[in-house]
């Protein structure tokens, strides 16, 4: 049974093969739950994790929740039909508390095992919609997830074309500044200024090790 009415069947018989992480941008988990369960809001997610680490299931994972909106990741353009959405109660301007991060790690571990997903299939909302979204933002600890085997983290290698590397990793077509911002939000949140050699070197590594639509990868 779904707590949120804002859901439906996954289109075309799709199954979830990626996870999209969001922040709620609301004052509390309780306020976020009300909105995610309000038919008039027409938004939802599969999971909501409070600041205290409480995990609330809002939509069954086999159904299509309304969390991603317009965007793409690799060849996937209907991200809602192919993803599981996790909302973290956070305004976006503060660290994510330890109980919340620990709960997220446990939840991701179970999702990846349940659906047999690779760590590179865990992405940010800003990754698949770089011109519209910035969540979960610069305060979210992606490296922590990568160290736990629940996401990925790049190393530097010989720089290559920045845009081509981002496309190979999964990012959609978007304006340069939007792509640079989305990439840095996740992998270099402290970086400022124009794109540099380090951006290109890190992006090249992601493209080489985690090509989104390579044979055998989820498409």
N, C-alpha and C positions, 0 to 999 in steps of 0.2 A: 504493500500500500504506500502511496506517495503522500507526503505531508504537503507538498506544493502541487497545485493543480496545473502549474505552468510547465507542461511536458507533453510528450507524445511519442509515437513509435519512431525508431531510427529509420530514416528514409532508405529505400532500396535494399533493405535487409542488412544494413551495415552493422558492424560490431565495433565497440570502442577499441581503438588502437593508439590513443594518445591521451595525455592528461594535461589540462590547462589550469594553471594556478593564477588566482585573482586575489586582490584585496577588496574589501567591501566599500571602503570610503564612507563609512557610516559611524556614528558615535558609539555604537555598541553592537554586540552579537545579537541581542534581542531585537534591536531595531532592524538589523539586516534580515533576521529570520522573518519578521513581519513583512518586509518588502518582498523577499524571495517567495513568500507564500501568498502574496496578494494577487488575485487574478487580474486586477487592473494594471499592475506594474508590468506584466508580461515578461518577467525575468525569473530565472531560477538557477540552481546549481544542484549537483548531486550531493555535495557535502558542504557543510559549514563548520568551521573550527573556531571556537571562541578564544579570547585572550587567555583564558584559564585552561585551555586544552580540552574543552568539552567538544566532542565530535557528534554532529547531528546529521543524520541522513534525511535529505529532503526529497530526493527523486531516486528511484531504483536505477542501478547502473545500466540495466539493459534498455532503459528508456532514454529518449532524447530530451535533455534539459536545455533551457534557453539561456546560455551563459556567454557564449563566444561572440555571437553577432557576425557581422561581415568581416571577412579576412580569409587567409589561406595559410597552409603549411605544406610545402612541397606541392604535390598534385591534389591535395585535399582542399576543396573549396567550401564544402558544407561541414565545417569543423564541428558543429553541434552534433551531427549524426555520427561522428567518428571519435568523439572525445568524452572524457569524464571531467566535469568541472568541479574544482575545489575553491571555495571562498574562505579567505582568512579575515577574521574580524580585525581590521586595522584601518586607520584613517589614511595611511600612506606616508605619514611624516614622522614615524617613530619606529624603533626596532620592533621586531616580532618576538614576543616573550618566549622564554625557554619552554614552558609547558605547551605552548601552541606549536612550536617547532618540533618538539618531541612527538606530539600527537600527529603532526603532519608526516613525520618520518614513518611512524607505525602504519598510518593509513596508506601512504604511498607503497610501502613494502607489500602490503596485502593486495593492493590494486595491481601492481606489476606482476605479482605471482598469480593472481586470479585470472588475469587476461593475457599473461605471457608477453608483457611489454618490455622493450629495451629501455634503458635509462634515457637515451636520447629522445624518447617520445614524451618526456616530461618537459613542457615548455611554459613560457610566460604568456599571459594575455597580450602583452606588448609585442611578443615575438610574431604572433600571427596577425596582429592588427597594428602595425607600427605607426600608421598615420592617425590612429584614433585613440589608442590606449597606452598607458604607462605603468600598469600594474603587473606584478606586485611591487614594482618600484625599486629604487636604489638601496633601500634598507633591508631588502630580503636577501638571505644568505644562501645563494645558489652554490657556492663552493662547499658549504657544509653538506648539502644534499649530494653533490658529486662525490665527496669523500665517503659517503655512506652507500654509494652505488645506486643512488636514486635519481641522478641527473648526470650531466656531463660538464667537464671543465676543460678549456683549451690549454695547450702548451704552445710556445713559440716555435715556428718553423720558417722556412724560406717564404717571404711574403709573396702573395699572388694578387690577382685582381680582386679587390675588396668585394665588389658587387657580385661577381661570379662566384666567389667563395660563399657569400651569404646565401645566394640562390641554391647552391649545391647542398648547403646545410639544411635549408628549409624555408628561409625567409621569403615572403612574397615580393613582387614588384612594388616599389614605393619610392618616394623622393629620397635623395641621398641623405639629407639631414635627418629625416625620420628613421631611416635604416641605421644610421650611425648612432642616433640616440637610443634606439631599441637595443642594439648590440651592446652599447656601453652600459645601459641600465642593468643588463644581466651579467656582463663579463668584465666591465671596467667602470664601475659607477663613480670612481674617483677621477676619471680622466676628463680633461677639458680641452677645448680648442678644436682645430680642424682634424680630420682623419690623419693618422700618422702610421708609421711603419709597424708599430706594435699592433694596432688594430688589424692591419693586413696580415701580419704573421699569425695572430690568434685565429682569425677567420679562416685562413688557409688550413690550419690544423683541424678545425671543426669540419671543413669540407672534405678533407682527406680521410679522417677517421670515422665520420658519421654522415655520409652522404644520404640524404633523406629518401631518395627514390632509387637507390641502387638495387640491383637484383638481389632478392632475398629480404630487402627492407620492406617495412609496411608502406603501402602506397595509398 
